[in-house]
Amino acid sequence: MDAQLASIAAVGTRDQAPAYSSLLKDTFATLNPATILVDLHAFVNAIVDQDNLLVGRQILGEVVNYLKGDAFIKDMDLRKTVIQDVLNVALPKVVSYEEQVIALRMELVDILKKEEDWSEAARALIAIYNESSQRAFTDSAKLKGYIEIVRLLLEEEDSVQAETYFKRAQSLIGAAKDNETALSFRLSQARIFDYSRRFWEAARMYHELSYVGDIDEEDRLLMLNAAITCAVLAPAGPNRSRVLASLYRDERATELPTYNILSKMFLDHILRSAEIKQFEETLKPHQLAKIAISSNDKVASLNDDEDVNDPSISKRTGPSTVLDRAVMEHNLLASSKVYNNITFKGLGALLDLTPGAAETMARRMMKEGRLGGSIDQVDKLIIFENNREEDDAQGKAGGLGDVEEAEDTGAPLTKRWDTQIRVTAANVEAIVQHISEKGLLQNVGVAA
């Protein structure tokens, strides 16, 4: 190879391009896997070092074409090694051969994606779309590139860097020229919300995407399942209640394995450990992330001296994972629908926490407006407010409309009972109306 390259360098400039092209053709026609790496290294080195850029770009472009696909080099590992070596030779002259370098990197990205080496594939794409690049990409091309980088980084669970490139894509979303790019952007946004633990926003967006007709039916069901998972993990409160109501009334949800926990969450049933364990097995690593407890909460969550030796009292001072916290907050909210008040110790037994930790969780949820009530520190009592705000929110989200407030009789228990009757009646009326609209009552006769 060295002798042939030297003889070509000695001929006139006009004859160099055909000579290089002929040598390259012969090299791949009689390809020897044992020597191709060394031969091509010497060949590309001679090409990029010669002075005629027109010849250099033409021949390096031909090298790229030979390396695309597996028409010539069948072994994917060997082809990847050859491409990486050619890139290393050409990169010092990247300003002169940028188009060819980008084409090689794109081919390398395809190989890395087939190998599921998401991190390296993302690095290769980042190098292509680096803002310091001399190549003038269109905004549409940049948008597609950034969305693909986000996808690859999220496959590698690198949500921090993914969010950086998502923000770049967000600034270019107006350049989207096709529906596929717009959908890819929305899916990337949902996944960013998911990885950033903004679960109720992720659930809402996943659910919206599950209705898009341009997406395959199987993928839509996967998005619906992801929406349910994120809704379960979302912080308890009105926002989650609305999302749960919307998902619960989606007829497709009954086909999914997560429907059981969805229904229990929506109906404010207390979740048991066996159900939680089964759901936990379906979660991804980032959804099982450990959470830290602040030093102030640790101090507030310690057992009183009188409880230290009580074996019936839990020693846990707070939730350990995102799922753990979501379930505890849900059970606390569910207990507010069952009890008018509860002691710190009783709530701690329900949540498997120390009495102090249970009080700390209730206090935080009240402070954030996710739980109505007050705390009596003297009697160690949590008093729930029976304002039914979340039930009303669920009814409106499900299309049941407003339910009139019961007349104030001055008796809180009577008022609550009357409101429950009105809500139940409204639900029954909505079900009957739905059945009637479906035409299912036409052939129903009344027994004599």
N, C-alpha and C positions, 0 to 999 in steps of 0.2 A: 504493500500500500504506500509506503513512504517513497519508494522509487517512482511509482506511477504519478504521485502527487508532484514530485520534483520535476518530472518531465512535462507535466501540464503547465506548471508555473513558468516554464521556459518558453512556451509558445506565445504567440501574440494574443492580445486581449480579446480580439474578435473570436478566436477559436477556443478560448478557455471554457466558456459556458457549455458548448456541446461536448467538450472533452470531460468536464466534471460530471455532466449529466450521464454520459455513457459509462463512466467508471462507477457511478452510484447505481445505475441499473444493473451492471454486472455483479456488483457486490451483493445486491438483494436477490438477484436471480440464482446465484450460487451460494446462498446464505449458509454460513457456518456458525452455529450457535456458540461455538467455543471461541471464535475470533471476532464476531460481529461487534462486540463492545469496544475492543481495541481499535479495530479498523475504522469504525464510525467516529470514534474519538479523534483519531488522526485526521480524518476527512473533514469533519466540522471545524476543527482547529485551523486547518489550512484555509477553509472557506472564509471564516470570520476575520482572519488575519490579513487577507489580501485586500488591496486598495480599492478595487472596483465594487462599489456597493450594489450596483445593478445586478452584477453577476452573483454576488454573495447572497442577496435577498432571493433571487430566483432559485438558486441551488438549495439554499436552506429551506425554502418553501417546498421543494421536491423531497427533501429529507423528511419534513413534517408529514407529507402525504404518504410516504412509505411506512411511517410509524403509526398512522391512524388505523384503528381497527386491528384485526388479527389476520389480515390477508397474507402478510409476509412473516411476521414473528408471532407464532402461535402461542408460545409460552408467555402468559401474562406477567409473571414475575420478571422474566428476562426483558420484556418490552418496557416494563416500568423502570428497570435499572438503566436501560439504554436511554430512555427519555430523560431521566434525571441527570445522567452524565452529559447528554447533549445540552441540557439547560445550563449545567454548571459551566460548560465551555462558552456558551453564547451570552450568558448574563453579563459579563464584563463589557460587552458591546451592545447592551440592551437598547440603548438609544437608537442605534442604527438598525437593529433587528427586532423591534418591539412586536410587530405583527406576528412574526414567526414564533417568538417566545411565548406570546399569549396563546397561540394555537397549540403549542406543546403543553403548556400548563392546563389548558382545557382537556386535552387528551389524558393528562395525568390525573386530573380531577375525576374523570369517568372511571379510570382504573381504580382509584382509591375508593370511590363510592361502591364499586362492585365488591371490593374487599371489606366494605363496611368500616373503613378507617376514616371515620367522620371528622376527627380532629385535623388530620393531615389534609383531607380534602378541603376543609374550610380554610386552612392556611394558604393552600394553593389558590383558592378563589380570592381570598383577601389580597394576595399579591397581585392578582390581575386587576382588581377594582380599587387598588390603592389610589388615594386622591393625588398622590405625587406623580402618578403615571402621566407620561407625555401623550398617550393616546386619548383622543377626544371621544369618549363614549356618549351616546345619546342618553337623555334622562330616562327613557324607557328601558334601555339596556342596563343602566345602573340599577334601576328599581328591581328588575328581575334578578340581577346579580346579588344585591343586598338581601332579597327575600330568600334566595337559595343559601346564602351564608348563614342567615338566621336559622333556617331549617337544619343545616348540618351541625351548627353549634348546639342547638337544642337536643339533637340526637346524642350528643356527647355530654349532655347535662350542664353545659356551660352557659347558664342563663344570663350571667352578668355581661359577658362579651356579646351575646346574642342581642341583648337589649340595646347595646350601643349601635349595632348595625340596623336594628329595627327602627331606631330613631332616624337614621339616615334614609331608610326606605320611606318612612312616614313623611319626610319632607318632600318626597318625589312622587307621592301617590297620585297626584294630579296628572302625571305623565302616563298612567296606565292606559294602554290602547286596546286591551282585550279583557273579556270577562274572567278568563283564567288567571291573569295576573292579579286582578282585584280580589278574586276569591282566595288566592294564595296569600295575599296580604292580610286578609281578614282572619284566615286560619293561623297565620303567624302571630297576629295580635292576640287571638284567643290563647295560644300556647304560651305567649309571653306572660299574660295574666295568670295562667295556670302555674308556671314556674316561679312567678313572683309572689305566689300565695294570695293573689287577689281573686279568690275563688268564686265569689258570687258574680263578678264581672266576667270571668272565664265561662262560668256556667251559662250565663245569659247569651254570650256570643256563640258558644258551641251549639246551644239550642237553636239560635237563629240560623246557623249554617246547616243544621240537620234538616231544614226545610227546603234548601236550595236544590232545584230540580237538575241543575247541571252536574251535580255530584252523584256518583254511583250510589245505589240504594244501600249497599253494604257499608260504604264509607259514611253515609248519613246515620246509619244505626250506631256506628262507632262514635260519631260525634255526639249523638244523643246519650250514649252511655258515658262519655266523658263529661257531658253536661251534668248528669246525675251525680257522678263522682265528685265533681267540683262543688255542686250544691250541698252535698252532705258535709264536705270539708269546710264550707264557708262559715264565718262567725254567725252564731244564732242571733236573730233579730228580724225586723220587718223586711229588709232587703232579701234575706234568704227565704223568708216565708213566701214572698211573691214568686221567686224563682221556683221553689218547691211546688207551689200551687200550679204554676204553668206546666211543669214537668209531669206532675201527678195526673193532670187532665189530658196529657198526650197519650192517645190510645196505643201508640207504638211502644211505650215504656213497659207495658205488661209483658212484652216478649223478652225483656232483658233480665239478666241475673241480679242486677242491682235494684230491681223494682221493690223487693221486700223491704229493704232498708229505706228506700224513698217513701214508701207508703207509711212506714212507721214514723219517719221524720215529719211528714206532712200532717199526719193525724195526731201529732204530739204524744206518741207512745214512748215510754221509757225504753231505751235500748239495752239489751242484755249482752253479756260478754261473748257468748257464742256467736251471736249475730255480728258483733263487731269484728271478731276474729276472722269470720268468713269474708267479710268485706275487705279487711286489711290485706288479704292475700291477693286482691285484684289491683292494689295500688302500685304506682311507680315509685322509684326511690326518692324523688324530690317531694312526693306527697307523704312520705314517711320521715321527713326531716325532723331531727331533734330540735326542741326549742329550749331556750335558756330561761331560767327563773331569776328575776332581779333580786338583788340582795335585800331590798326593802320588803319584797313579797315573801322571801324566805323567813325573815324575822317575823312578819305578821302571820305567817302560816304555822309557826311552831305551836305545839300543844301547850295548853296551860299545865301548870304543875300538878293540878288535880287529875289531869288526863294522861300523864306520862306513863303510869303503870296500868292503865286500862287496856287489856289485850283486845277488846272489841273495837277500839278506835284505830283507824288507819294511820300509818306513819308517812304517807305520801304528802308532800308539801306542794304539789302542783302537777299539771299534765306534763308528760315527757315528749309527746310528738304532736304534730298538727292534728292527726286523727283523734288522739286522746283528748286534746282541747276541744275539738268540735263536738265530740260525743258528750263530754262533761257539760259544756254550755247548753247543748240541746236538752240533756236530762234536767238541768237546772230550770230551763225555760218550760219544759214539760211539767215539772213539779209545781210551777207557779199556776198551772191550769187545774191542778188537783187540790192543792192546799191553799188556805187563806194565809197561813203563816207556818213557819217551821224553825226549829232551833238550829243553831250552828252545828251541834252534834248530830242531829238527825239528817241535815243536808250533807254533812261530811260522810255519814254512813251510806247515803244514797249515791254519792259521787266517788266513793272510795278515796276520800281526802281527809286530812286533819280538819277539825272544826274551824281552825283559823284560816286554812287554805280555802275552804268552802265559802267562808265569809268574804275572803279577799276576791274570789271570783265573782260572787254576787255583787259586791261593791263596784267592781270594775264594769260589769255589764250595766248596772244602773247609771253609772257615771257616763257611759257611752250612749245612753238612751236605748239600749237593747233589752232592758228589763225594767218593768215598772214596779216600784215598791220602796220600802224604807228599811232601815236597820236599827234595831234597838240594842245598843251595846251593853246596857245594864242587864237586861234579861236575856241577852244572847239570842235574839230572835230576829228572823227576817220576815217582814210583813209584805205580802204581795198585793199589788193593786189589781183589782179585777175590772180593768177598763175595756177588755176585749178588743183592743186596738189591732192586734195581729190577726184575730179571727176575721175582723172586717176586711183587713188587707187581703187575706187569702180569698175571701168571698168575691171581692172585686176583681182580683186577678183571674179567678176562674170563670168570670162572666155571670156570677149570680146576682150582681147588682148590690145596691145599698139595702141594708136592713134597718128599719126604723128602730130608734132607741125605745126601750120600755119606759112607760110612764113612771116617774119617780114616786115611789110609794114611801120613801123614807127608810125602807128596810133593804140593806145591801144584798142579803141572800135572796130575797124575793126578786129584786131587780135582776140579779144574775140569772136566776131560774127562768124568768120571763124572757130574757134576751136569748138564752139557749133554745127555748121553744120557738122563738121567732126565727132564729137562724136555721133550725132544723126544718121548719115549715117552708122557708124560702128554698132550701136545698131540695126538698121533695118536689116543690112546685117546678123548679128548674129541670129536674129529672123527667117529670111528666111532660113538660113542654118539649124537651129534647126527643122523647119517645114519640110524641105526637108529630113532630116535624119529620121524623123518619118514616112516618106512615105505618107505624107498628100497632096502632090502636084501631085501625079500620075494621079488622075482622074479629074484634073482641066483643063477645056478647055478654049480657048480664044474666046470671042464673036466676031462675024464678024461685 
